[in-house]
Amino acid sequence: MSDTDLHKPSDEDSAAEYALHLMAPAERAAFEARLAAEPALRAMVDFWHDRLSPLDGEFAPAVPPANLFAKVEARLFETPARRRLWWPWLAGGLVAAALAVVVLQPGLFAPDAPVYTAEMADESRSIVLTAAVNAATGALTVTRVSGIVPEGRDQELWLIVPEVDAPISLGVLPDTVTEITIPETFRANLNQAVLAISDEPSGGSPTGVATGAVLAVGPLALN
């Protein structure tokens, strides 16, 4: 058996992770360097893109309750004057694809651990981020699918859970992938949690609450 044959399983797994944007930044950069030089690896990625794209049509969009955004907005901002316009919908297609890959690639997460996923997007989908949380470990991976962070600004991630009155800052987000651990205290009700992203000054909110426009929001859903 050749060395190439020995590496095929890991390459296939990596291609699936790449298609779902689950790789850490350094790993993704190394994989993309290989893609530029290895046609067979590019074919594996194309295979996963083709395999996942039809799944969008097999699942109904995950429509949140009509009052979800008003509730999130009221909790995210300290006063009504700081509230921003929210959009009336959340798309569910990428969430369905994410769930499918988690099922097809169980090694991506700890065995038997509940996994929650979310898609955060604005109405025009100029900003799209996906999130996956391992409920057992609290490991949260946020991947930027589209959109950039303007120079001199930061985008801050917030966790909103029913047992805490104020939103919890999970830190500022880079342009690519973020790995965060949700404290154990806040993992019990992830099925009722919402993730939101706000536009903030460089370094994040100086007050501990969102100060800028809300850019994206998405409820976590159990796989």
PyRosetta script that sets phi, psi and omega in degrees:
from pyrosetta import init, pose_from_sequence

init()
pose = pose_from_sequence("MSDTDLHKPSDEDSAAEYALHLMAPAERAAFEARLAAEPALRAMVDFWHDRLSPLDGEFAPAVPPANLFAKVEARLFETPARRRLWWPWLAGGLVAAALAVVVLQPGLFAPDAPVYTAEMADESRSIVLTAAVNAATGALTVTRVSGIVPEGRDQELWLIVPEVDAPISLGVLPDTVTEITIPETFRANLNQAVLAISDEPSGGSPTGVATGAVLAVGPLALN")
pose.set_psi(1, 135.2)
pose.set_omega(1, -176.9)
pose.set_phi(2, -80.6)
pose.set_psi(2, 165.1)
pose.set_omega(2, 175.5)
pose.set_phi(3, -60.9)
pose.set_psi(3, -35.7)
pose.set_omega(3, 179.7)
pose.set_phi(4, -61.7)
pose.set_psi(4, -42.2)
pose.set_omega(4, 179.4)
pose.set_phi(5, -63.7)
pose.set_psi(5, -37.9)
pose.set_omega(5, -178.4)
pose.set_phi(6, -65.4)
pose.set_psi(6, -28.9)
pose.set_omega(6, -176.3)
pose.set_phi(7, -92.0)
pose.set_psi(7, -7.0)
pose.set_omega(7, -176.4)
pose.set_phi(8, -58.1)
pose.set_psi(8, -45.3)
pose.set_omega(8, -179.1)
pose.set_phi(9, -59.0)
pose.set_psi(9, -45.3)
pose.set_omega(9, -178.9)
pose.set_phi(10, -67.7)
pose.set_psi(10, -34.8)
pose.set_omega(10, 177.1)
pose.set_phi(11, -64.5)
pose.set_psi(11, -39.7)
pose.set_omega(11, 179.3)
pose.set_phi(12, -66.1)
pose.set_psi(12, -42.0)
pose.set_omega(12, 176.6)
pose.set_phi(13, -62.0)
pose.set_psi(13, -43.2)
pose.set_omega(13, -179.9)
pose.set_phi(14, -64.4)
pose.set_psi(14, -38.2)
pose.set_omega(14, 178.3)
pose.set_phi(15, -62.9)
pose.set_psi(15, -40.0)
pose.set_omega(15, 178.0)
pose.set_phi(16, -65.7)
pose.set_psi(16, -43.8)
pose.set_omega(16, 178.6)
pose.set_phi(17, -63.1)
pose.set_psi(17, -39.8)
pose.set_omega(17, 179.4)
pose.set_phi(18, -64.5)
pose.set_psi(18, -42.3)
pose.set_omega(18, -179.8)
pose.set_phi(19, -63.0)
pose.set_psi(19, -30.0)
pose.set_omega(19, -179.6)
pose.set_phi(20, -92.5)
pose.set_psi(20, -1.0)
pose.set_omega(20, -178.1)
pose.set_phi(21, 61.5)
pose.set_psi(21, 44.1)
pose.set_omega(21, -179.3)
pose.set_phi(22, -101.4)
pose.set_psi(22, -2.4)
pose.set_omega(22, -176.9)
pose.set_phi(23, -79.5)
pose.set_psi(23, 147.9)
pose.set_omega(23, 171.2)
pose.set_phi(24, -68.5)
pose.set_psi(24, 157.6)
pose.set_omega(24, -174.6)
pose.set_phi(25, -54.1)
pose.set_psi(25, -47.1)
pose.set_omega(25, -177.8)
pose.set_phi(26, -65.4)
pose.set_psi(26, -41.2)
pose.set_omega(26, 179.5)
pose.set_phi(27, -65.5)
pose.set_psi(27, -39.9)
pose.set_omega(27, -179.8)
pose.set_phi(28, -65.6)
pose.set_psi(28, -41.9)
pose.set_omega(28, 179.8)
pose.set_phi(29, -62.9)
pose.set_psi(29, -41.7)
pose.set_omega(29, 178.9)
pose.set_phi(30, -65.6)
pose.set_psi(30, -39.2)
pose.set_omega(30, -179.6)
pose.set_phi(31, -66.9)
pose.set_psi(31, -40.0)
pose.set_omega(31, 179.9)
pose.set_phi(32, -66.5)
pose.set_psi(32, -31.8)
pose.set_omega(32, 175.1)
pose.set_phi(33, -64.2)
pose.set_psi(33, -38.0)
pose.set_omega(33, 176.7)
pose.set_phi(34, -68.4)
pose.set_psi(34, -39.0)
pose.set_omega(34, -179.9)
pose.set_phi(35, -57.8)
pose.set_psi(35, -37.6)
pose.set_omega(35, -178.2)
pose.set_phi(36, -65.3)
pose.set_psi(36, -23.5)
pose.set_omega(36, -174.4)
pose.set_phi(37, -111.6)
pose.set_psi(37, -10.3)
pose.set_omega(37, -173.0)
pose.set_phi(38, -124.8)
pose.set_psi(38, 98.6)
pose.set_omega(38, 179.3)
pose.set_phi(39, -57.9)
pose.set_psi(39, -36.0)
pose.set_omega(39, -179.1)
pose.set_phi(40, -64.3)
pose.set_psi(40, -36.9)
pose.set_omega(40, 178.4)
pose.set_phi(41, -69.3)
pose.set_psi(41, -39.4)
pose.set_omega(41, 176.3)
pose.set_phi(42, -61.1)
pose.set_psi(42, -37.5)
pose.set_omega(42, 179.1)
pose.set_phi(43, -64.1)
pose.set_psi(43, -37.6)
pose.set_omega(43, 177.2)
pose.set_phi(44, -63.4)
pose.set_psi(44, -42.8)
pose.set_omega(44, 178.5)
pose.set_phi(45, -63.5)
pose.set_psi(45, -43.6)
pose.set_omega(45, 177.9)
pose.set_phi(46, -60.3)
pose.set_psi(46, -38.7)
pose.set_omega(46, 178.1)
pose.set_phi(47, -59.4)
pose.set_psi(47, -46.2)
pose.set_omega(47, -178.7)
pose.set_phi(48, -68.5)
pose.set_psi(48, -37.6)
pose.set_omega(48, 175.8)
pose.set_phi(49, -61.1)
pose.set_psi(49, -44.6)
pose.set_omega(49, 179.8)
pose.set_phi(50, -65.9)
pose.set_psi(50, -37.3)
pose.set_omega(50, -177.6)
pose.set_phi(51, -70.4)
pose.set_psi(51, -34.0)
pose.set_omega(51, -176.1)
pose.set_phi(52, -84.4)
pose.set_psi(52, -32.6)
pose.set_omega(52, -173.0)
pose.set_phi(53, -59.7)
pose.set_psi(53, -36.6)
pose.set_omega(53, 179.2)
pose.set_phi(54, -68.6)
pose.set_psi(54, -16.7)
pose.set_omega(54, -176.9)
pose.set_phi(55, -66.6)
pose.set_psi(55, -24.0)
pose.set_omega(55, 179.4)
pose.set_phi(56, -56.6)
pose.set_psi(56, -36.1)
pose.set_omega(56, -176.6)
pose.set_phi(57, -83.3)
pose.set_psi(57, -5.7)
pose.set_omega(57, -176.5)
pose.set_phi(58, -96.0)
pose.set_psi(58, -4.6)
pose.set_omega(58, -177.8)
pose.set_phi(59, -128.1)
pose.set_psi(59, 138.7)
pose.set_omega(59, 175.7)
pose.set_phi(60, -71.1)
pose.set_psi(60, 144.6)
pose.set_omega(60, 177.5)
pose.set_phi(61, -57.7)
pose.set_psi(61, 143.2)
pose.set_omega(61, 178.3)
pose.set_phi(62, -86.0)
pose.set_psi(62, 94.7)
pose.set_omega(62, -176.6)
pose.set_phi(63, -87.9)
pose.set_psi(63, 122.1)
pose.set_omega(63, -179.4)
pose.set_phi(64, -75.2)
pose.set_psi(64, 164.2)
pose.set_omega(64, 175.1)
pose.set_phi(65, -56.9)
pose.set_psi(65, 150.2)
pose.set_omega(65, -175.6)
pose.set_phi(66, -60.6)
pose.set_psi(66, -30.0)
pose.set_omega(66, -176.6)
pose.set_phi(67, -94.7)
pose.set_psi(67, 7.0)
pose.set_omega(67, -176.2)
pose.set_phi(68, -60.6)
pose.set_psi(68, -47.3)
pose.set_omega(68, -173.2)
pose.set_phi(69, -68.1)
pose.set_psi(69, -37.6)
pose.set_omega(69, 177.0)
pose.set_phi(70, -63.1)
pose.set_psi(70, -39.6)
pose.set_omega(70, 178.9)
pose.set_phi(71, -66.8)
pose.set_psi(71, -43.8)
pose.set_omega(71, 178.7)
pose.set_phi(72, -62.3)
pose.set_psi(72, -45.9)
pose.set_omega(72, -178.8)
pose.set_phi(73, -60.4)
pose.set_psi(73, -43.4)
pose.set_omega(73, -178.4)
pose.set_phi(74, -63.5)
pose.set_psi(74, -34.0)
pose.set_omega(74, -178.9)
pose.set_phi(75, -85.8)
pose.set_psi(75, -28.3)
pose.set_omega(75, -175.6)
pose.set_phi(76, -76.0)
pose.set_psi(76, -33.9)
pose.set_omega(76, -177.8)
pose.set_phi(77, -105.0)
pose.set_psi(77, 143.0)
pose.set_omega(77, -174.1)
pose.set_phi(78, -68.8)
pose.set_psi(78, -37.3)
pose.set_omega(78, -179.1)
pose.set_phi(79, -134.5)
pose.set_psi(79, 157.1)
pose.set_omega(79, 178.9)
pose.set_phi(80, -57.1)
pose.set_psi(80, -30.1)
pose.set_omega(80, -178.2)
pose.set_phi(81, -65.0)
pose.set_psi(81, -20.0)
pose.set_omega(81, -178.1)
pose.set_phi(82, -93.5)
pose.set_psi(82, -1.4)
pose.set_omega(82, -177.5)
pose.set_phi(83, -70.7)
pose.set_psi(83, 154.8)
pose.set_omega(83, -179.1)
pose.set_phi(84, -127.5)
pose.set_psi(84, 166.0)
pose.set_omega(84, -179.4)
pose.set_phi(85, -68.8)
pose.set_psi(85, 134.2)
pose.set_omega(85, 176.3)
pose.set_phi(86, -113.0)
pose.set_psi(86, 152.2)
pose.set_omega(86, -179.4)
pose.set_phi(87, -89.8)
pose.set_psi(87, 156.5)
pose.set_omega(87, -171.6)
pose.set_phi(88, -89.8)
pose.set_psi(88, 16.7)
pose.set_omega(88, -176.2)
pose.set_phi(89, -155.2)
pose.set_psi(89, 163.3)
pose.set_omega(89, 170.7)
pose.set_phi(90, -136.2)
pose.set_psi(90, 128.6)
pose.set_omega(90, 179.5)
pose.set_phi(91, -79.0)
pose.set_psi(91, 146.1)
pose.set_omega(91, -178.1)
pose.set_phi(92, -112.2)
pose.set_psi(92, 0.7)
pose.set_omega(92, -173.8)
pose.set_phi(93, -62.9)
pose.set_psi(93, -48.7)
pose.set_omega(93, -178.7)
pose.set_phi(94, -68.0)
pose.set_psi(94, -30.5)
pose.set_omega(94, 176.3)
pose.set_phi(95, -62.0)
pose.set_psi(95, -43.4)
pose.set_omega(95, 178.8)
pose.set_phi(96, -61.1)
pose.set_psi(96, -43.0)
pose.set_omega(96, 178.7)
pose.set_phi(97, -64.0)
pose.set_psi(97, -40.0)
pose.set_omega(97, 179.6)
pose.set_phi(98, -62.4)
pose.set_psi(98, -44.2)
pose.set_omega(98, 179.8)
pose.set_phi(99, -62.7)
pose.set_psi(99, -38.5)
pose.set_omega(99, -179.1)
pose.set_phi(100, -63.3)
pose.set_psi(100, -41.5)
pose.set_omega(100, -178.7)
pose.set_phi(101, -70.0)
pose.set_psi(101, -35.8)
pose.set_omega(101, 176.6)
pose.set_phi(102, -60.6)
pose.set_psi(102, -39.4)
pose.set_omega(102, 178.2)
pose.set_phi(103, -68.4)
pose.set_psi(103, -42.5)
pose.set_omega(103, -176.7)
pose.set_phi(104, -74.0)
pose.set_psi(104, -26.7)
pose.set_omega(104, -178.1)
pose.set_phi(105, -122.9)
pose.set_psi(105, 70.6)
pose.set_omega(105, -174.0)
pose.set_phi(106, -62.7)
pose.set_psi(106, -19.6)
pose.set_omega(106, -179.8)
pose.set_phi(107, -70.5)
pose.set_psi(107, -10.5)
pose.set_omega(107, -179.5)
pose.set_phi(108, -68.7)
pose.set_psi(108, -21.6)
pose.set_omega(108, -178.6)
pose.set_phi(109, -131.7)
pose.set_psi(109, 165.6)
pose.set_omega(109, 179.6)
pose.set_phi(110, -59.8)
pose.set_psi(110, 140.0)
pose.set_omega(110, -178.1)
pose.set_phi(111, -57.0)
pose.set_psi(111, 135.7)
pose.set_omega(111, 174.1)
pose.set_phi(112, 66.4)
pose.set_psi(112, 5.1)
pose.set_omega(112, 178.6)
pose.set_phi(113, -82.1)
pose.set_psi(113, 131.4)
pose.set_omega(113, 174.8)
pose.set_phi(114, -58.6)
pose.set_psi(114, 139.6)
pose.set_omega(114, 179.6)
pose.set_phi(115, -122.0)
pose.set_psi(115, 129.0)
pose.set_omega(115, 176.5)
pose.set_phi(116, -109.2)
pose.set_psi(116, 140.2)
pose.set_omega(116, 179.4)
pose.set_phi(117, -129.2)
pose.set_psi(117, 158.1)
pose.set_omega(117, 176.9)
pose.set_phi(118, -152.9)
pose.set_psi(118, 152.9)
pose.set_omega(118, 168.2)
pose.set_phi(119, -119.1)
pose.set_psi(119, 129.0)
pose.set_omega(119, 176.2)
pose.set_phi(120, -110.6)
pose.set_psi(120, 124.5)
pose.set_omega(120, -175.9)
pose.set_phi(121, -151.6)
pose.set_psi(121, 154.4)
pose.set_omega(121, 171.5)
pose.set_phi(122, -91.5)
pose.set_psi(122, 175.3)
pose.set_omega(122, -172.8)
pose.set_phi(123, -62.7)
pose.set_psi(123, -35.9)
pose.set_omega(123, -178.6)
pose.set_phi(124, -86.1)
pose.set_psi(124, -6.3)
pose.set_omega(124, -177.2)
pose.set_phi(125, 61.9)
pose.set_psi(125, 26.2)
pose.set_omega(125, 172.1)
pose.set_phi(126, -75.4)
pose.set_psi(126, -21.5)
pose.set_omega(126, 173.1)
pose.set_phi(127, -123.1)
pose.set_psi(127, 121.2)
pose.set_omega(127, 177.7)
pose.set_phi(128, -138.3)
pose.set_psi(128, 126.4)
pose.set_omega(128, 174.1)
pose.set_phi(129, -132.2)
pose.set_psi(129, 144.1)
pose.set_omega(129, 176.0)
pose.set_phi(130, -112.7)
pose.set_psi(130, 152.5)
pose.set_omega(130, -179.1)
pose.set_phi(131, -137.0)
pose.set_psi(131, 145.2)
pose.set_omega(131, 174.9)
pose.set_phi(132, -139.6)
pose.set_psi(132, 130.4)
pose.set_omega(132, -177.1)
pose.set_phi(133, -122.2)
pose.set_psi(133, 128.2)
pose.set_omega(133, 170.7)
pose.set_phi(134, -85.4)
pose.set_psi(134, 112.1)
pose.set_omega(134, -174.0)
pose.set_phi(135, -66.1)
pose.set_psi(135, -26.4)
pose.set_omega(135, -178.0)
pose.set_phi(136, -75.1)
pose.set_psi(136, -41.2)
pose.set_omega(136, -175.8)
pose.set_phi(137, -102.2)
pose.set_psi(137, -16.2)
pose.set_omega(137, -175.5)
pose.set_phi(138, 78.4)
pose.set_psi(138, 6.7)
pose.set_omega(138, -178.7)
pose.set_phi(139, -69.5)
pose.set_psi(139, 119.0)
pose.set_omega(139, -178.4)
pose.set_phi(140, -115.1)
pose.set_psi(140, 124.2)
pose.set_omega(140, 175.6)
pose.set_phi(141, -112.5)
pose.set_psi(141, 121.6)
pose.set_omega(141, 177.1)
pose.set_phi(142, -113.2)
pose.set_psi(142, 125.7)
pose.set_omega(142, -177.0)
pose.set_phi(143, -119.0)
pose.set_psi(143, 127.4)
pose.set_omega(143, 177.5)
pose.set_phi(144, -83.6)
pose.set_psi(144, 116.8)
pose.set_omega(144, 179.1)
pose.set_phi(145, -88.5)
pose.set_psi(145, -40.2)
pose.set_omega(145, 177.8)
pose.set_phi(146, -151.6)
pose.set_psi(146, 160.8)
pose.set_omega(146, -178.8)
pose.set_phi(147, 96.8)
pose.set_psi(147, 152.6)
pose.set_omega(147, -178.9)
pose.set_phi(148, -126.5)
pose.set_psi(148, 163.7)
pose.set_omega(148, 174.6)
pose.set_phi(149, -95.4)
pose.set_psi(149, 118.0)
pose.set_omega(149, -178.3)
pose.set_phi(150, -60.6)
pose.set_psi(150, 149.1)
pose.set_omega(150, 178.9)
pose.set_phi(151, -60.3)
pose.set_psi(151, 134.4)
pose.set_omega(151, 179.3)
pose.set_phi(152, 84.0)
pose.set_psi(152, 0.8)
pose.set_omega(152, 179.6)
pose.set_phi(153, -125.0)
pose.set_psi(153, 165.2)
pose.set_omega(153, 173.4)
pose.set_phi(154, -132.8)
pose.set_psi(154, 156.2)
pose.set_omega(154, 174.6)
pose.set_phi(155, -113.7)
pose.set_psi(155, 123.2)
pose.set_omega(155, -173.5)
pose.set_phi(156, -106.2)
pose.set_psi(156, 138.5)
pose.set_omega(156, -179.5)
pose.set_phi(157, -97.7)
pose.set_psi(157, 135.4)
pose.set_omega(157, -178.6)
pose.set_phi(158, -125.2)
pose.set_psi(158, 140.2)
pose.set_omega(158, 174.0)
pose.set_phi(159, -107.3)
pose.set_psi(159, 127.8)
pose.set_omega(159, 179.4)
pose.set_phi(160, -117.5)
pose.set_psi(160, 115.5)
pose.set_omega(160, -177.8)
pose.set_phi(161, -125.5)
pose.set_psi(161, 148.7)
pose.set_omega(161, -172.3)
pose.set_phi(162, -64.2)
pose.set_psi(162, -27.5)
pose.set_omega(162, -174.9)
pose.set_phi(163, -83.0)
pose.set_psi(163, -4.1)
pose.set_omega(163, -179.5)
pose.set_phi(164, -122.5)
pose.set_psi(164, 129.2)
pose.set_omega(164, -176.3)
pose.set_phi(165, -66.1)
pose.set_psi(165, -42.2)
pose.set_omega(165, -175.5)
pose.set_phi(166, -99.7)
pose.set_psi(166, 146.0)
pose.set_omega(166, 173.7)
pose.set_phi(167, -59.2)
pose.set_psi(167, 149.6)
pose.set_omega(167, -177.6)
pose.set_phi(168, -106.4)
pose.set_psi(168, 121.9)
pose.set_omega(168, 177.6)
pose.set_phi(169, -73.0)
pose.set_psi(169, 130.7)
pose.set_omega(169, 175.7)
pose.set_phi(170, -106.2)
pose.set_psi(170, 9.8)
pose.set_omega(170, 176.1)
pose.set_phi(171, 101.9)
pose.set_psi(171, 174.2)
pose.set_omega(171, 179.9)
pose.set_phi(172, -85.7)
pose.set_psi(172, 153.2)
pose.set_omega(172, -175.7)
pose.set_phi(173, -104.7)
pose.set_psi(173, 135.0)
pose.set_omega(173, 174.0)
pose.set_phi(174, -79.4)
pose.set_psi(174, -172.2)
pose.set_omega(174, -178.0)
pose.set_phi(175, -77.1)
pose.set_psi(175, -14.0)
pose.set_omega(175, -171.8)
pose.set_phi(176, -120.6)
pose.set_psi(176, -99.7)
pose.set_omega(176, -174.2)
pose.set_phi(177, -119.7)
pose.set_psi(177, 139.4)
pose.set_omega(177, 178.1)
pose.set_phi(178, -120.7)
pose.set_psi(178, 133.4)
pose.set_omega(178, 174.4)
pose.set_phi(179, -110.4)
pose.set_psi(179, 119.9)
pose.set_omega(179, -175.3)
pose.set_phi(180, -132.3)
pose.set_psi(180, 148.9)
pose.set_omega(180, 172.4)
pose.set_phi(181, -110.0)
pose.set_psi(181, 120.4)
pose.set_omega(181, 177.0)
pose.set_phi(182, -77.3)
pose.set_psi(182, 127.3)
pose.set_omega(182, -179.9)
pose.set_phi(183, -56.2)
pose.set_psi(183, 145.0)
pose.set_omega(183, -175.8)
pose.set_phi(184, -56.5)
pose.set_psi(184, -31.6)
pose.set_omega(184, -179.2)
pose.set_phi(185, -56.0)
pose.set_psi(185, -30.3)
pose.set_omega(185, -172.5)
pose.set_phi(186, -105.1)
pose.set_psi(186, 13.1)
pose.set_omega(186, -175.3)
pose.set_phi(187, -92.6)
pose.set_psi(187, -13.3)
pose.set_omega(187, -172.0)
pose.set_phi(188, -65.4)
pose.set_psi(188, -34.4)
pose.set_omega(188, -174.4)
pose.set_phi(189, -119.4)
pose.set_psi(189, 42.8)
pose.set_omega(189, 179.2)
pose.set_phi(190, -62.9)
pose.set_psi(190, -24.5)
pose.set_omega(190, 178.7)
pose.set_phi(191, -68.1)
pose.set_psi(191, -13.4)
pose.set_omega(191, 177.2)
pose.set_phi(192, -113.3)
pose.set_psi(192, 9.5)
pose.set_omega(192, -174.4)
pose.set_phi(193, -88.0)
pose.set_psi(193, 156.2)
pose.set_omega(193, 177.9)
pose.set_phi(194, -131.0)
pose.set_psi(194, 140.4)
pose.set_omega(194, 173.2)
pose.set_phi(195, -105.5)
pose.set_psi(195, 139.7)
pose.set_omega(195, 179.2)
pose.set_phi(196, -139.5)
pose.set_psi(196, 153.5)
pose.set_omega(196, 180.0)
pose.set_phi(197, -125.9)
pose.set_psi(197, 131.7)
pose.set_omega(197, 178.0)
pose.set_phi(198, -121.8)
pose.set_psi(198, 154.1)
pose.set_omega(198, 175.7)
pose.set_phi(199, -84.9)
pose.set_psi(199, 126.5)
pose.set_omega(199, -174.7)
pose.set_phi(200, -135.0)
pose.set_psi(200, 164.0)
pose.set_omega(200, 173.0)
pose.set_phi(201, -62.5)
pose.set_psi(201, 164.6)
pose.set_omega(201, 178.2)
pose.set_phi(202, -55.9)
pose.set_psi(202, 129.2)
pose.set_omega(202, -177.1)
pose.set_phi(203, 96.3)
pose.set_psi(203, -8.4)
pose.set_omega(203, 178.9)
pose.set_phi(204, 97.8)
pose.set_psi(204, 177.6)
pose.set_omega(204, -178.4)
pose.set_phi(205, -58.0)
pose.set_psi(205, 130.1)
pose.set_omega(205, 178.3)
pose.set_phi(206, -82.4)
pose.set_psi(206, -6.0)
pose.set_omega(206, -173.4)
pose.set_phi(207, -112.5)
pose.set_psi(207, -10.5)
pose.set_omega(207, -175.9)
pose.set_phi(208, 89.4)
pose.set_psi(208, -4.0)
pose.set_omega(208, 172.7)
pose.set_phi(209, -129.0)
pose.set_psi(209, 160.8)
pose.set_omega(209, -179.2)
pose.set_phi(210, -63.8)
pose.set_psi(210, 133.6)
pose.set_omega(210, -179.3)
pose.set_phi(211, -114.3)
pose.set_psi(211, -17.9)
pose.set_omega(211, -177.7)
pose.set_phi(212, -112.5)
pose.set_psi(212, -168.7)
pose.set_omega(212, -177.4)
pose.set_phi(213, -65.7)
pose.set_psi(213, 144.0)
pose.set_omega(213, 172.4)
pose.set_phi(214, -80.2)
pose.set_psi(214, 123.0)
pose.set_omega(214, -174.1)
pose.set_phi(215, -96.5)
pose.set_psi(215, -32.9)
pose.set_omega(215, -176.6)
pose.set_phi(216, -161.0)
pose.set_psi(216, 153.2)
pose.set_omega(216, -179.7)
pose.set_phi(217, -151.7)
pose.set_psi(217, 147.8)
pose.set_omega(217, 177.8)
pose.set_phi(218, -161.4)
pose.set_psi(218, 134.1)
pose.set_omega(218, 176.2)
pose.set_phi(219, -78.4)
pose.set_psi(219, 145.2)
pose.set_omega(219, 175.5)
pose.set_phi(220, -78.4)
pose.set_psi(220, 139.2)
pose.set_omega(220, 178.9)
pose.set_phi(221, -127.2)
pose.set_psi(221, 139.2)
pose.set_omega(221, -177.9)
pose.set_phi(222, -75.0)
pose.set_psi(222, 135.6)
pose.set_omega(222, 175.6)
pose.set_phi(223, -73.6)
pose.dump_pdb("model.pdb")
